[in-house]
Amino acid sequence: MNDNKNMKMYSVQELYDRLKEADECVWIEAKGEDDTSESLMESVCSFSNEPGLGGGYILLGMGEDKKSKGDRFIIEGVKDPDKKQLDISTQCASMFNMAVRPRIDVEQLDGKNILKIFVPELPSQQKPLYFQKHGLPQGAWRRIGSSDQRCTEDDLRSFYLDDSSFDSGEVKRTTIKDVDEKALDYYRMLRSRVNPEAAELKYDNKELLESLDCLTDNGTLTYTGLLMFGTKEAHRKFCPMARIDYIRVHGNEWVQNPDERFSTIEFTGSYLLQLNSILDAVRSELPLNFSLKEGQIQATTTPDLPDRVLREAIVNSIMHRSYRMNRPTQIIRYNNRIEIINAGFSLKDQEFIGNAGSYTRNYHLATIFHETNLAETKGTGIRTIRRLLSENKMPLPTFESNRRDDSFTIRLLVKPFYNEDDIKWLGLYERYDFNKNQKEALLFAREVGAVDTLTYSQMNLVSLTEAFEELVKMEKAGVLVQKGRTEEVAYYILTSFATQNKDTVKDTVKDTVKDTVKLTDSQKSILEEIKKKPSITQNELSNIVGINLRNIKNNMKKLQDLGLLKREGTDKVGEWIIIEK
């Protein structure tokens, strides 16, 4: 919030008009009278803490219908405004580590009482405000976009104006003996390729580690020194969860039972030495593209997913993850995509990921990767990934930054869109005259299981408003159904094409099943989806057909009992076979 907003007090009518025009924003929050006092106090805490915001308004008595596609806000009013004011003032004075004194006014809207609560931003020396019963960091809240978010350790640094990065911290009980000399030799080789005259190449090992902020004056390693140059034994002893796990999953969905995974490979030790091994493991299972260019005698086979994209994505995960959290980075290889899941949400707002500029958690780790050309120059990694994928006619990457779980995910599809199967499948939707962006959203939803406004925006490089409008058009056409919505993102799954085109379904199912066999609409839909994709999972069928997993299993059992369906292969690797009658 700028100085003008600090100086001017808005009326309830003005704030309501802004809500209708632009929904909730960073400095306005709507609360129904039945919202919990905890929820209201979280907004008080976040407006008090958010750096540079200047404060914010809470409108109490303004209900919200998140499922509504029209006006989301309902003027409910507050029945006993005097009592409510007293309750709020008491809570603000007693729940936090210090008393908060918001300005509370009662104004009328459509003849109903609305409490307008203005919460000023606290001076920096008084931050962070937090709930006494929770302590720090969990008891502190920030205002991120139009929502209140629980603080993390990274947030506390902004309150305390702490510019140090975690990777510069000392790892007690370590010494230079915990350094793998092979990693130092490999660094020297990479650095000499970039700049043969670099001064640090003339240093001995101790001087080199000190120049890279890897060794303290006390002779102990920093986290940069341990992570980039430490031996495997030192990693296991001092930072066992800083490893990188490569997980191969059968099918396109995560399997909770670890016994059903294909394999898991754990990579530990110096990141410099492990990087190529990680790349080799992932690269070895990528689908290959056969090509014979004019003038060539021998054909070449290369992955559709460019090697540089994969390297940049993995290096970015190492540079930007939060090492304050004890959980490994996961590289999950599904049949149709790669997901890299990292500890630590994005320090840059999701909507601006890929724009110029970089916010780096680990300055010293990033410097080593940049100076050895293992990573793009600062702030250009995501743009490079997008450019390379676009040049290779591959779907653009999508990202998910989750402050609640404090995690960040990058998703890379491993095959280009519009192969023969894709074109045939899109033909089912030909009568809708969708544009290219919408067609790719359909393909993405088929591959991943859902598409949301943020993903649509990232895939097609359009604004969130444009993404929402185009997905709403697809919902109105009946090909997508909204399954959830937050203040900023709505997500959709494919509706069953069988449900939308009953006549077509009857014709295609009739080719397989005689008229004498009486099937329910759900059973017909199941058979139609299996015809399109024999390897489809029961979870996928549940999402597409629109009935729960238990009913899917019951219906498939009945189809098997009727002799119309059988399974070939194992539960992990196999296909459904429709038996012609």
C-alpha positions in Angstrom: 0.0 0.0 0.0 1.5 3.4 -0.9 1.5 6.6 1.1 -1.7 7.8 -0.5 -3.6 4.8 0.9 -2.1 5.4 4.3 -3.3 9.0 4.3 -6.8 8.3 3.0 -9.4 6.4 4.9 -11.7 4.5 2.5 -15.4 4.2 3.1 -17.1 0.8 3.2 -18.8 1.6 0.0 -15.5 2.4 -1.8 -13.9 -0.8 -0.5 -16.9 -2.9 -1.5 -16.8 -1.4 -5.0 -13.1 -2.3 -5.3 -13.9 -5.8 -4.2 -16.5 -6.2 -6.9 -14.2 -4.8 -9.6 -11.0 -6.7 -8.7 -11.8 -9.3 -6.0 -9.9 -9.4 -2.8 -6.4 -7.9 -3.1 -3.3 -7.5 -1.0 -4.8 -4.7 1.2 -8.5 -5.7 1.4 -9.9 -8.8 3.1 -13.6 -9.8 3.3 -14.8 -11.8 6.3 -18.3 -13.2 7.1 -19.7 -12.7 10.6 -19.4 -16.5 11.0 -15.7 -16.6 10.1 -13.6 -17.8 13.1 -11.9 -15.3 15.3 -8.7 -17.1 14.6 -9.1 -16.4 10.8 -9.8 -12.7 11.5 -6.8 -12.4 13.8 -4.6 -14.0 11.2 -5.5 -11.2 8.8 -4.7 -8.7 11.6 -1.3 -10.3 12.0 -0.5 -10.4 8.3 -1.5 -6.7 7.7 0.6 -5.7 10.7 3.7 -7.6 9.5 3.8 -7.3 5.7 6.8 -5.1 4.8 6.0 -1.9 2.8 2.3 -2.6 2.7 1.3 0.2 5.1 -1.6 -1.9 6.5 -4.9 -3.2 5.2 -8.6 -3.3 5.6 -10.9 -6.1 6.9 -14.6 -5.8 6.1 -16.5 -7.9 8.6 -20.0 -8.8 7.7 -19.1 -9.4 4.0 -19.7 -13.0 3.2 -18.1 -14.9 0.4 -19.3 -17.6 -2.0 -16.1 -19.0 -3.6 -18.1 -21.2 -5.9 -20.0 -18.3 -7.4 -19.0 -17.4 -11.0 -20.6 -14.0 -10.6 -20.5 -11.6 -7.6 -18.7 -13.6 -4.9 -19.4 -11.2 -2.0 -22.6 -11.2 0.0 -23.6 -8.3 2.2 -24.5 -10.2 5.4 -24.0 -7.5 8.0 -23.1 -7.8 11.7 -25.9 -8.3 14.2 -24.4 -6.8 17.3 -21.6 -4.5 16.1 -20.8 -3.0 19.6 -20.2 -6.5 21.1 -18.1 -7.5 18.0 -15.9 -4.4 18.3 -15.3 -5.1 22.0 -14.4 -8.8 21.2 -12.0 -7.8 18.4 -10.3 -5.1 20.5 -9.8 -7.6 23.4 -8.4 -10.3 21.1 -6.0 -7.8 19.4 -4.7 -6.7 22.8 -4.3 -10.2 24.3 -3.6 -12.9 21.6 -0.3 -11.5 20.2 3.2 -10.9 21.6 2.3 -7.2 21.8 -1.0 -5.3 21.8 -2.4 -4.2 18.4 -4.7 -1.2 18.2 -6.7 -1.3 14.9 -9.2 1.4 14.0 -12.7 0.0 13.9 -15.7 1.8 12.4 -19.3 0.8 11.8 -20.8 1.8 8.5 -23.9 0.7 6.7 -24.2 -1.0 3.3 -27.7 -1.8 1.9 -29.1 -1.1 5.4 -26.8 -3.6 7.1 -24.0 -2.9 9.6 -20.5 -3.6 8.3 -17.4 -3.3 10.5 -14.5 -1.6 8.7 -11.3 -2.6 10.5 -8.1 -0.8 9.4 -4.9 -2.5 10.6 -1.8 -0.3 10.3 1.6 -1.8 9.5 3.9 -2.1 12.6 7.2 -0.2 12.7 10.1 -2.5 11.6 11.6 -2.6 15.1 8.3 -4.1 16.5 8.1 -6.9 13.9 7.3 -9.7 13.7 3.9 -9.8 15.4 2.9 -13.4 16.3 0.4 -15.5 18.2 1.8 -16.1 21.7 0.5 -19.6 21.8 2.4 -20.7 18.6 5.6 -18.7 18.9 8.0 -18.2 15.9 7.9 -18.8 13.1 4.6 -20.6 13.0 2.7 -18.0 14.9 3.6 -15.1 12.6 1.7 -14.4 9.4 2.3 -12.4 6.2 0.0 -11.0 3.5 0.9 -12.7 0.2 -1.3 -11.6 -2.7 -4.9 -11.8 -1.4 -4.2 -14.4 1.2 -2.8 -14.7 4.7 0.2 -17.0 4.8 2.0 -18.6 7.8 5.6 -17.4 8.0 8.7 -19.5 7.4 12.3 -19.1 8.5 13.0 -17.2 5.3 10.3 -14.7 6.1 11.8 -14.0 9.5 15.0 -12.8 7.7 13.0 -10.0 6.0 11.6 -8.9 9.4 15.0 -8.8 11.0 16.7 -7.3 7.9 19.1 -10.3 7.8 20.9 -10.3 4.5 22.9 -13.4 5.2 22.1 -16.7 3.4 21.9 -20.1 5.0 24.6 -21.5 2.9 27.2 -19.2 4.5 26.4 -20.7 7.9 29.0 -22.7 9.8 28.7 -26.5 10.0 30.1 -27.3 13.4 32.5 -30.3 13.9 33.5 -30.2 10.3 37.1 -29.7 9.0 38.9 -29.5 5.7 39.4 -33.2 6.0 35.7 -33.6 5.2 36.4 -32.2 1.7 36.5 -34.5 -1.4 39.6 -33.5 -3.3 38.1 -34.9 -6.5 35.4 -32.3 -6.2 38.0 -29.5 -5.9 39.8 -30.9 -9.0 36.6 -31.0 -10.9 35.8 -27.4 -9.9 39.2 -26.2 -11.1 38.7 -28.0 -14.5 35.2 -26.4 -15.0 36.5 -23.0 -13.9 39.5 -23.1 -16.2 37.2 -23.7 -19.2 35.3 -20.5 -18.4 38.3 -18.4 -17.4 41.8 -19.9 -17.6 43.2 -16.8 -16.0 40.9 -16.8 -12.9 43.0 -15.9 -9.9 41.5 -18.6 -7.7 43.0 -21.3 -9.9 46.4 -20.5 -8.5 45.3 -21.0 -4.9 46.0 -24.0 -2.8 43.0 -26.0 -1.6 42.6 -24.1 1.7 42.9 -20.7 0.0 40.4 -21.8 -2.7 37.8 -22.9 -0.2 38.2 -19.7 1.8 37.8 -17.6 -1.4 34.5 -19.4 -2.2 33.3 -18.9 1.4 33.4 -22.6 1.9 35.8 -22.5 4.9 35.6 -20.3 8.0 38.3 -18.6 9.9 37.9 -21.3 12.5 38.7 -24.0 10.0 35.2 -25.4 9.8 33.2 -25.8 6.6 30.2 -23.7 5.7 27.1 -25.3 4.2 28.4 -24.2 0.8 31.7 -26.1 1.4 29.9 -29.2 2.7 27.3 -29.3 0.0 29.5 -28.6 -3.0 32.8 -30.3 -1.9 32.0 -32.6 1.0 32.6 -36.3 0.9 29.7 -38.8 0.9 30.6 -39.7 4.5 30.4 -36.0 5.6 27.1 -35.6 3.8 25.6 -38.6 5.6 26.9 -37.4 9.0 26.1 -33.7 8.8 23.4 -33.2 6.2 21.8 -36.6 5.3 18.5 -35.0 4.1 20.3 -32.7 1.6 20.4 -35.6 -0.8 18.6 -35.8 -4.2 16.3 -38.8 -4.8 15.4 -40.0 -8.3 12.1 -41.9 -8.2 10.7 -43.8 -11.1 7.0 -44.3 -10.9 4.9 -46.6 -13.1 2.1 -44.7 -14.9 1.2 -41.1 -14.6 0.1 -40.9 -11.0 1.9 -40.8 -7.7 1.7 -44.1 -5.8 1.6 -43.7 -2.0 2.8 -47.3 -1.4 6.6 -47.3 -1.8 6.6 -51.0 -2.7 4.7 -50.1 -5.9 7.4 -47.7 -7.1 9.7 -49.0 -9.9 12.9 -47.7 -8.2 14.5 -45.1 -6.1 18.1 -43.9 -6.4 19.6 -41.8 -3.7 22.4 -39.3 -4.6 24.5 -38.0 -1.8 27.9 -36.3 -1.6 29.4 -33.3 -3.5 26.8 -31.7 -5.7 29.5 -31.0 -8.3 30.4 -34.7 -8.5 26.8 -36.0 -8.3 25.3 -33.7 -11.0 26.3 -35.7 -14.0 25.3 -39.0 -12.4 21.8 -37.6 -11.7 21.5 -36.3 -15.3 22.6 -39.7 -16.6 19.9 -41.5 -14.5 17.1 -39.3 -15.7 18.3 -39.0 -19.3 18.6 -42.8 -19.7 14.8 -43.2 -19.5 13.7 -40.3 -21.7 11.8 -41.2 -24.9 14.1 -40.7 -27.9 13.4 -38.9 -31.2 14.6 -40.6 -34.4 15.9 -38.2 -37.1 17.8 -38.4 -40.3 18.7 -35.0 -41.6 19.4 -34.3 -45.3 22.9 -35.2 -46.2 23.4 -37.5 -43.2 24.3 -41.1 -43.7 23.5 -42.2 -40.2 20.3 -41.4 -38.2 20.5 -39.8 -34.8 18.4 -40.5 -31.7 18.1 -37.7 -29.1 15.5 -37.1 -26.3 12.7 -34.7 -27.1 13.5 -33.0 -23.8 16.7 -31.0 -24.4 19.6 -32.0 -22.1 20.3 -28.3 -21.2 16.7 -27.9 -20.0 17.1 -30.9 -17.7 20.4 -29.7 -16.4 19.1 -26.1 -15.8 16.1 -27.4 -13.9 18.1 -29.7 -11.6 20.8 -27.0 -10.9 18.1 -24.5 -10.2 16.6 -26.8 -7.6 19.9 -27.1 -5.9 20.6 -23.4 -5.9 17.1 -22.3 -4.7 16.0 -25.0 -2.3 15.7 -24.3 1.5 18.4 -26.2 3.4 16.7 -25.2 6.6 14.2 -28.0 6.0 15.2 -31.6 6.5 13.8 -33.2 3.4 15.5 -34.3 0.2 14.9 -32.9 -3.3 12.8 -35.3 -5.3 13.0 -35.9 -9.0 10.0 -38.0 -9.9 9.9 -39.6 -13.3 6.4 -40.5 -14.4 5.6 -42.0 -17.8 4.6 -38.7 -19.3 6.5 -36.1 -17.2 9.3 -35.2 -14.8 8.5 -33.3 -11.6 11.2 -31.8 -9.4 10.0 -31.1 -5.9 12.1 -28.9 -3.7 11.9 -27.7 -0.1 11.2 -24.0 0.0 8.6 -21.9 -1.7 9.6 -19.4 -4.5 10.8 -16.1 -3.1 9.4 -14.6 -6.3 5.6 -14.5 -6.7 4.3 -17.4 -8.9 2.9 -15.0 -11.5 6.3 -13.4 -12.0 8.5 -16.6 -12.2 10.6 -16.3 -15.3 10.6 -12.5 -15.4 13.9 -10.7 -15.3 15.6 -10.6 -11.9 16.4 -13.3 -9.4 15.8 -13.8 -5.7 18.4 -16.3 -4.4 18.3 -18.2 -1.1 21.9 -19.5 -1.4 24.2 -16.8 -2.8 27.4 -18.8 -2.5 26.1 -22.0 -4.0 24.6 -20.0 -6.9 27.9 -18.2 -7.5 29.8 -21.5 -7.9 27.3 -22.8 -10.4 27.3 -19.6 -12.4 31.1 -19.3 -12.5 31.5 -22.8 -13.8 28.7 -22.4 -16.4 26.7 -25.1 -14.9 23.8 -22.6 -14.6 22.6 -19.7 -16.6 23.5 -16.2 -15.6 21.5 -14.9 -12.7 17.7 -14.5 -13.2 17.7 -16.2 -16.7 17.4 -19.9 -15.9 13.6 -20.2 -16.3 13.6 -18.0 -19.4 16.3 -20.2 -20.9 14.2 -23.3 -20.2 11.2 -21.8 -21.8 13.1 -20.7 -24.9 14.7 -24.1 -25.4 11.4 -26.0 -25.0 9.7 -23.6 -27.4 12.5 -24.1 -30.0 12.1 -27.8 -29.7 8.2 -27.6 -30.0 7.8 -28.9 -26.5 5.2 -27.9 -24.0 6.4 -25.0 -21.7 7.3 -25.8 -18.1 4.8 -25.2 -15.3 5.5 -24.3 -11.7 3.8 -24.6 -8.4 5.0 -22.6 -5.3 3.3 -23.8 -2.1 3.9 -21.6 0.9 1.7 -23.9 3.2 3.9 -26.9 2.4 6.9 -24.7 1.9 7.8 -26.4 -1.4 8.4 -25.6 -5.0 7.6 -27.9 -8.0 8.7 -27.6 -11.6 6.9 -29.9 -14.1 8.4 -30.9 -17.5 6.4 -33.0 -20.0 8.8 -35.4 -21.8 7.0 -35.6 -25.2 5.9 -32.9 -27.6 2.2 -32.2 -28.1 0.3 -33.0 -31.3 1.6 -36.4 -32.1 -0.7 -38.7 -34.0 -2.5 -39.9 -30.9 -3.0 -36.3 -29.6 -4.4 -35.1 -33.0 -6.8 -38.0 -33.1 -8.0 -37.4 -29.5 -8.4 -33.7 -30.1 -10.6 -34.5 -33.0 -13.3 -35.5 -30.4 -13.4 -31.8 -29.5 -13.3 -30.4 -33.1 -16.8 -28.9 -33.0 -15.8 -26.5 -30.2 -13.4 -24.5 -32.3 -10.9 -24.1 -29.5 -7.8 -22.0 -30.0 -4.2 -23.4 -29.7 -3.9 -22.5 -26.1 -7.2 -24.2 -25.2 -6.2 -27.3 -27.1 -2.9 -27.5 -25.2 -4.9 -27.1 -21.9 -7.0 -30.1 -22.9 -3.9 -32.2 -23.7 -2.3 -31.1 -20.4 -5.4 -32.0 -18.4 -5.4 -35.4 -20.1 -1.7 -36.0 -19.3 -1.5 -34.6 -15.7 -5.1 -35.0 -14.6 -6.1 -31.3 -14.1 -5.3 -27.8 -15.4 -5.5 -24.6 -13.4 -5.4 -20.9 -14.2 -1.8 -20.5 -13.1 -0.7 -23.5 -15.2 -2.6 -22.2 -18.2 -0.9 -18.8 -17.8 2.6 -20.4 -17.5 2.1 -22.8 -20.5 0.8 -20.1 -22.8 2.5 -17.0 -21.4 -0.8 -15.1 -20.9 -2.1 -13.2 -17.9 -4.0 -14.9 -15.1 -7.1 -13.0 -16.2 -6.9 -14.3 -19.8 -6.2 -17.8 -18.5 -9.3 -17.7 -16.3 -11.5 -16.3 -19.1 -10.4 -19.0 -21.6 -10.9 -21.8 -19.1 -14.3 -20.5 -18.1 -15.3 -20.7 -21.9 -14.2 -24.3 -21.9 -16.2 -25.0 -18.8 -19.3 -23.4 -20.3 -18.7 -25.6 -23.4 -19.0 -28.6 -21.1 -15.5 -30.0 -21.6 -14.0 -29.0 -18.3 -15.5 -29.0 -14.8 -14.2 -26.8 -12.0 -13.1 -28.9 -9.0 -11.7 -26.2 -6.7 -10.9 -22.5 -6.3 -8.8 -20.3 -4.1 -8.7 -16.5 -4.1 -6.2 -16.6 -7.0 -6.4 -20.0 -8.8 -9.2 -22.2 -10.1 -8.5 -25.7 -11.2 -10.4 -27.9 -13.6 -10.6 -31.6 -14.7 -11.8 -33.0 -18.0 -15.5 -34.0 -18.0 -16.2 -37.4 -19.5 -16.5 -37.0 -23.2 -19.0 -39.9 -23.0 -21.3 -37.7 -20.8 -21.2 -34.8 -23.3 -21.8 -36.9 -26.4 -24.2 -39.6 -25.5 -25.1 -40.4 -29.1 -21.5 -40.9 -30.1 -20.9 -43.0 -27.0 -23.9 -45.3 -27.8 -22.5 -45.8 -31.3 -19.0 -46.6 -30.3 -20.0 -48.8 -27.4 -22.5 -50.6 -29.7 -19.5 -51.7 -31.9 -18.2 -53.6 -28.9 -21.3 -54.6 -26.9 -24.5 -56.2 -28.2 -27.8 -54.4 -27.6 -28.9 -57.3 -25.4 -26.3 -56.4 -22.8 -27.8 -53.7 -20.5 -25.1 -51.3 -19.2 -25.4 -48.2 -17.0 -24.2 -44.8 -18.3 -21.2 -45.1 -15.9 -20.2 -48.5 -17.3 -20.5 -47.2 -20.9 -18.3 -44.3 -20.0 -15.7 -46.6 -18.4 -15.6 -48.7 -21.6 -15.3 -45.6 -23.8 -12.4 -44.2 -21.8 -10.7 -47.6 -21.8 -11.0 -47.7 -25.6 -9.2 -44.3 -25.8 -6.5 -45.3 -23.3 -6.1 -49.0 -22.3 -3.5 -48.2 -19.7 -5.8 -45.9 -17.9 -5.9 -46.2 -14.1 -8.9 -46.5 -11.9 -8.1 -43.2 -10.2 -8.0 -41.5 -13.6 -11.4 -43.1 -14.5 -12.8 -41.8 -11.2 -11.8 -38.3 -12.1 -13.1 -38.5 -15.7 -16.3 -40.4 -15.2 -17.2 -38.4 -12.1 -17.9 -41.2 -9.6 -15.8 -42.3 -6.6 -13.1 -44.9 -6.7 -15.1 -47.6 -4.9 -17.9 -47.3 -7.5 -15.4 -47.4 -10.3 -14.0 -50.7 -8.9 -17.5 -52.2 -8.5 -18.5 -51.3 -12.1 -15.3 -52.7 -13.5 -15.9 -55.9 -11.5 -19.4 -56.2 -13.1 -17.9 -55.6 -16.6 -15.4 -58.4 -15.9 -18.2 -60.7 -14.6 -20.2 -60.0 -17.8 -17.1 -61.0 -19.9 -16.7 -57.6 -21.4 -13.5 -56.6 -19.8 -10.2 -58.3 -18.7 -6.8 -57.3 -17.4 -3.6 -58.2 -19.1 -0.3 -57.7 -17.3 0.2 -56.9 -13.6 -1.5 -54.3 -11.4 1.6 -52.2 -11.8 2.3 -52.6 -15.5 -0.6 -53.7 -17.7 -3.6 -52.8 -19.8 -7.4 -53.2 -19.8 -8.7 -55.2 -22.7 -12.3 -54.8 -24.0 -13.7 -58.2 -25.1 -15.7 -58.1 -28.3 -19.1 -59.7 -28.1 
